[in-house]
Amino acid sequence: MVEFRQLAVATFAALLTSSAFASADLAKSKNCVACHSVERKMIGPPYKAVAERYAKDESAIKLLSEKIVKGGGGNWGQLAMPPQPSVSPEEAESLAKWILSQ
């Protein structure tokens, strides 16, 4: 029984890790990293700052997904984030979840 639990925990951890890498790769493939970094401010805010700001917001995934696709401004300064029409709603949700996990 203990071996089964260890296997289950290891499998779950591997799934979490692979999805984290998949989302980081998605962010790179959609060129999000041209303006954002995990820890430092670039043109846009760092992902960790976004995660902190929206940590207690239950609507954060939906809100951020929509901002990724449609663009937005005024939340992090004067410069607006342009729309990202090459990002599907499903990809935007995956990116939002990954950003919030930082």
C-alpha positions as CSV (number, residue, x, y, z in Angstrom):
1,M,0.0,0.0,0.0
2,V,2.9,2.4,0.8
3,E,4.5,1.7,-2.6
4,F,1.2,2.5,-4.3
5,R,0.9,5.9,-2.5
6,Q,4.5,6.7,-3.4
7,L,3.9,5.9,-7.0
8,A,0.7,7.9,-7.0
9,V,2.5,11.0,-5.5
10,A,5.3,10.7,-7.9
11,T,2.9,10.4,-10.9
12,F,1.0,13.5,-9.7
13,A,4.2,15.5,-9.2
14,A,5.4,14.5,-12.7
15,L,2.1,15.7,-14.2
16,L,2.3,19.0,-12.4
17,T,5.8,19.5,-13.5
18,S,5.2,18.7,-17.1
19,S,2.2,21.0,-17.3
20,A,4.3,23.8,-15.8
21,F,7.0,23.3,-18.4
22,A,4.3,23.1,-21.1
23,S,2.9,26.4,-20.0
24,A,6.3,28.0,-19.9
25,D,6.9,26.7,-23.4
26,L,3.6,28.0,-24.5
27,A,4.5,31.4,-23.1
28,K,7.7,31.3,-25.2
29,S,6.0,30.1,-28.3
30,K,3.4,32.9,-28.1
31,N,6.1,35.4,-27.5
32,C,4.8,36.5,-24.1
33,V,8.4,36.5,-22.9
34,A,9.2,39.5,-25.1
35,C,7.4,41.7,-22.6
36,H,7.2,39.5,-19.4
37,S,9.5,37.6,-17.1
38,V,8.8,35.4,-14.2
39,E,10.6,37.6,-11.6
40,R,11.6,40.9,-13.1
41,K,9.7,43.8,-14.7
42,M,10.2,44.3,-18.3
43,I,7.8,46.1,-20.6
44,G,5.0,44.3,-18.6
45,P,4.8,43.2,-15.0
46,P,6.6,40.0,-13.8
47,Y,4.4,36.9,-13.6
48,K,5.0,36.7,-9.9
49,A,3.6,40.2,-9.3
50,V,0.5,39.2,-11.3
51,A,0.1,36.1,-9.3
52,E,0.4,38.0,-6.1
53,R,-2.1,40.7,-7.1
54,Y,-4.7,38.1,-8.1
55,A,-4.0,35.4,-5.5
56,K,-7.3,35.8,-3.7
57,D,-9.4,36.7,-6.8
58,E,-11.7,33.8,-7.7
59,S,-12.3,35.2,-11.1
60,A,-8.6,35.7,-11.9
61,I,-8.3,32.9,-14.4
62,K,-11.2,34.2,-16.5
63,L,-10.1,37.8,-16.1
64,L,-6.5,37.1,-17.1
65,S,-7.5,34.8,-20.0
66,E,-9.6,37.5,-21.4
67,K,-6.9,40.1,-21.0
68,I,-4.4,37.8,-22.7
69,V,-6.6,37.5,-25.8
70,K,-8.2,40.9,-25.9
71,G,-5.4,43.1,-24.4
72,G,-5.9,45.7,-21.8
73,G,-4.4,48.6,-20.0
74,G,-4.3,50.8,-16.9
75,N,-3.6,48.1,-14.4
76,W,0.2,48.1,-14.4
77,G,1.0,51.6,-15.7
78,Q,0.5,53.7,-18.9
79,L,1.5,51.1,-21.4
80,A,-1.3,48.8,-22.6
81,M,-1.0,45.1,-23.4
82,P,-1.9,44.6,-27.0
83,P,-4.5,41.9,-28.0
84,Q,-3.0,38.5,-28.7
85,P,-5.3,37.1,-31.4
86,S,-2.9,34.1,-32.1
87,V,-3.7,32.8,-28.6
88,S,-6.8,30.6,-28.4
89,P,-9.1,30.9,-25.4
90,E,-7.9,27.5,-24.2
91,E,-4.2,28.5,-24.5
92,A,-5.0,31.8,-22.7
93,E,-6.6,29.8,-19.8
94,S,-3.6,27.6,-19.6
95,L,-1.3,30.6,-19.5
96,A,-3.4,32.3,-16.9
97,K,-3.3,29.2,-14.7
98,W,0.5,29.0,-15.1
99,I,1.0,32.7,-14.3
100,L,-1.1,32.4,-11.2
101,S,0.9,29.4,-10.1
102,Q,4.1,31.5,-9.8
